[in-house]
Amino acid sequence: MNKLAVVALGGNALLRGSEEGTIEQQEKNSTDTLENLVYLINDGYDLVITHGNGPQVGNILMRNDAGEQLYKIAPMPLDVCVADSQGGIGYMLERMLRNILNKHGISKNVVTLVTLVEVHPDDPAFKNPSKRIGKIYPKEEADKLAREKGWIFKSTDKVAGGYRRVVPSPMPVDIVNKEMIEMLTRAGNIVIAAGGGGIPIYFDEKKDVRTLDAVVDKDMASSLLAVNINADELYILTDVSFIYKDYGLPTQEKLEFLDYADTVKHLENGTFAEGSMEPKIRACLHFIENGGSKSVITEATKLEDRSYGSKITMEYD
């Protein structure tokens, strides 16, 4: 069989810096990012692509809010908004990738799957919502929405006196349609799945699918998916070319190769930024401790250059 790789696209794959997020900007950014996957395809890899949805689902929630206030349009719940973002972003990635394959004379099918991800309804995260979503509100409006809708708000550093809705971010425990994803991928198709971490669901006592207001971490969902479909390698594409010890400090040090034990020690010592790099590294560790051969964190445009990227393996070569 071909090697199978899961490639997780970071937020900068679609939106960068202070861009407005026009469709032209997102199409150009996604094309620039996806172009870097051609070498994996030419090397014979089967591919699954995952992606974030932070800015996009935030915009969908704001459209929800505007539609309700201006036109009395019934707002959709968070799970539908995540599904909406999966479909829209997946379609854009699929279209751009098909054009790239055509440019390089590569004949492959690309398919986008709206993906359900199972979580435990009693996950501790539901007692401590921490994932900020949607628009920033002044305190008076946030208090009003909290009373009317039961939403929870926390202050944000982005705007003085601003508050954003927070929702739980539970751990994913299963990718619901993992068998279909693996079957399609092993048949030679490129599959786009688990967008935005997937739509969080759980099964009730009757085995019916139920939804929850939550957001699943994209990198952890990508890691679980990679384990579930027996992938060989996991690539997490971000806006830096390497993992750094003490990033941004005078003691900053590039970490190009890490084994499992040393990576765990760095996590225990607080080496990595809690809100940015740490979740990515935990996702990489989850993958290799569950059978994956290699995890790589690198900048999207450096994927083809093997001299870039931090590699995490169970043991040093």
N, C-alpha and C positions, 0 to 999 in steps of 0.2 A: 504494500500500500504506500501511497504518497505520504509524506509527513503532513500533519494537520496543524495549522497555526490559527490561534485566535488573536486578532489584532483589535485592541481597544483604542478608539480615536478619542482624544481629549477635546475639551471645549474649543481650543484654538484651531481645530480642524475645520470649524465652520465660521466662528466669529473670532476676530482678533482685535486686541487693544480697545480703542474707543469707537470702533465701527458701529454704524447705525443698525446693521443687520439686514440690509436690503437683500433681495434674492440674488442680485448680481454679485454682491460681496460673498454671500454664502456659497454660491455656485463656484466662484473662482477659488475660494479657500479650500472647498472640498475637492476640487479638481487637483489643486497643487498637492494636497495631502495624499489623495488616492494614487496619484502618479507614482508615488514611492513604493506602492505595493506591487508594481509590475515585476520587480526583480524576484519577489517571492513566487509569483505565478510562473515566471520563466524557470525558476529553480525546481518547479514541480510540486510546490506546496498546494494542498487543499486549504481554502481560506474561509473563516467565519469572521465577519466584521461586526464589532459592537460600537456604540457611540454614546456620548452624553447628550443631554437635552436641557441643561440648566437654563440658559437664556431663553430658549424657545418655549419651554413649558411655562416659564415666568410670563412671557408675552401672551401666551394663550390664557393664562389666568387673568391678566389685565384686560384682555378682550372680553372675557367673561364678565368682569366687573363693569366695564364700560357698557356692554350690551344690556346688562341688568338695569343700570342707572338711567341710560338714555332711551332705551327702547323696550324695557320690561321683558327682555328675553330671558327665559329661565336659564340660570347658570348650570354648567355641567360639573359633576364631581371630579375630584383630582384624578381618579383612575381613568376616566374618559379623556381628560386632558393629557395624561401621559400616553394613552393610546393614540390620541390625535398627533402628538409630537412624534411618536414612533413612525406613524404612517407618512407624515410629511417629510421628516428628515430622511427616512429610509428611501422614499421615492427619489429625493434629490440625490442621495448618494448612489442609488442604483442607476439613475440616468447619467450622472457624470462618469461613473465607472464603466458603463456600457460604451460611452464615447471614447474613453481612454483605451479600452480593449480593442475597439474598432481602429483607433489610431495606430496601435501596435500590431494589428493583424492577428489578434488572439481571439479564438472562437470559444467563448464560455457563456453559459447562462448565469444571470444574476437574479436572485429572488430575495424579497424582503418579507420577513415574518413578524407580525405583531406578536409579542412574546409575553406570556404570563409567567410570573416568578412567585413561587410559594414562600410565604413567611409564616412564622408562628404568631398567632394573635396574642399570645402571652409573652412575647419578646419584651425584655426589660426596656427597650427603646420606647415602647408605648407609654411608659410612665414618665419619660423624660424627653419630650419632643425637642429636637435640636436643629433640624434641617430647615433653613430659611428658604421660603419660596414666595413668588409673587411680588407685588409692588410694595413700595415703602409708604406707610401712612403716618400722618401726625397722630399723636397720642389720643386725642379726642375721638378721631374716627376709628382708630384701632380698638379703643374701649367699646365703642358702639357696635362694631362688628363682632367683638368678643361676646357681647350680650346677646345679639341677635342670632348669630350663627354658631356660637360655641367654639369659635376659633381661639387658638392660643397665640399670643404675640410676644416677641422679645425685641429689645432695642437693637439697633444696627449701628455700626461705626461709620457706615457710608454717608449718612445724613444726620446732622445734629438734631436730636429730638425725634428721630424717625423710628418706626417700629415695623417689623415684618412678621407675617404669619410663620409659625414653625410647625412642622409635622414630624412624626417619628421616622427614624431611618433604621428599620429592623434588618437583621441579617437574613440574606436569602438562604433557603434550605433546599430548594429544588427548582430546576427549570422544567416547566410543565411539558413543553413539547420538545424535549431534548432528543428523543429518538428520531423525530422528523428532521431536526436540524442536522444530526449526524448522518442520517441516510442521504439527505440531499447533498451534503458536503462531500461525502465519500463517493458519490456518483459524479463528482467533478464540477458541481455548481458552486458558485460563490454565494454565501448566505449572509444576509444582513439581519441580525437578531439582537434581542435583549437591549434595545435602544433605551437610553435613560435609566438603565438598571432593570428594565422590565416593569410590567404592571403588577404591583403587589396584591396577591390574593391568598385566601386560605380556604380549606375545605371544611364544611360543617359536619355535624354528626350524620347527615344523610349523604355525604360526599358531594354536596352541591358546592359550586364555586361562589365564594363571598368576597367582597372587596373591602379594602381598608384605606383610610386617608393616610398615606405614607409614601415615602420615596426611598427606593433601594439604591445603595451606592453602586455606581456604574462599574467600577473596577472590581469590586467583590463579586458582583453578578457575572462579570466577564470571566473571572477566575473560576467560579462555580461551573459556569457553562463549559469552560475548557476542560475541567475535570470530568464533567458528565458525559462529554462526547469523546473522551480519551484523546485529547489533543496532545501533541508533542511539545509545543512551544506556545508561550503567551507573550505578546508584545503590548506594552502600554505606552502609547505615544502621548507626549506632553510637550511643554514649551521649554524644557531644558534637555541638554544632551547627555547628562550623567546624573547619578545620585551623588549628593555631596554631604559629607559630614560637616555639621555646624555651618550650614548654608548661610551666606551673608555676613559671617563673623570673620575676624582676623585669622581664626584657626581653621577656616574652610579648607576642606580636603576632598579631592575627587575620589570616588570609590568606583572603580571600573569593574572589579570582580569581587563577588561576595559568595561565601557558602552559607548554608542554612544557619549554622551555629553562630557565626560572626554577625549575621544580619539580626538574629534574635538579640544578641548582646547590645547592638546599637539601638534597637528599639527600647530595650529595658533601660538604657542610659539616656534616653530622650534625645538621641542624636538628630532625629528627623522632625521636620515641622509637623505638628499634630494635625492641622487641618488640610494640608496639601500633599506632602510626600508620604507621610506615614500610612494613610489608607492604601496607597498604591503598593507600598512595600508589603503590607500585610496581605494584600491580594496575591502578590507574587509568591509569598511564603506558603499561602494556602494551596496554591497550584502545585508547587514542587513537593510539598509534603504529602500530596495525594496522587503522586505518580507522574507529574509533569517533569520533563527533562531539563527545561530551561525557561526562565523568565527574563525579559529584557525591558528596561525602561529607557526610552530615548526620545529625542526630538524628531518629529515626523519627517522632516526633510533629510535627516541623517540615517534613516533606516537602512538604506542600501550600503552605506559605508560602515564596514564592520569595526573600524577603529573608534567609532562612537558607540555610546550606549553602555549602561551598567547591566552586567549579566549576573543573575542570581541562580545558583545551582545547589544541589544537595551537598556535594563535595567539590573541593577545588580540583580542577583537572591536573 
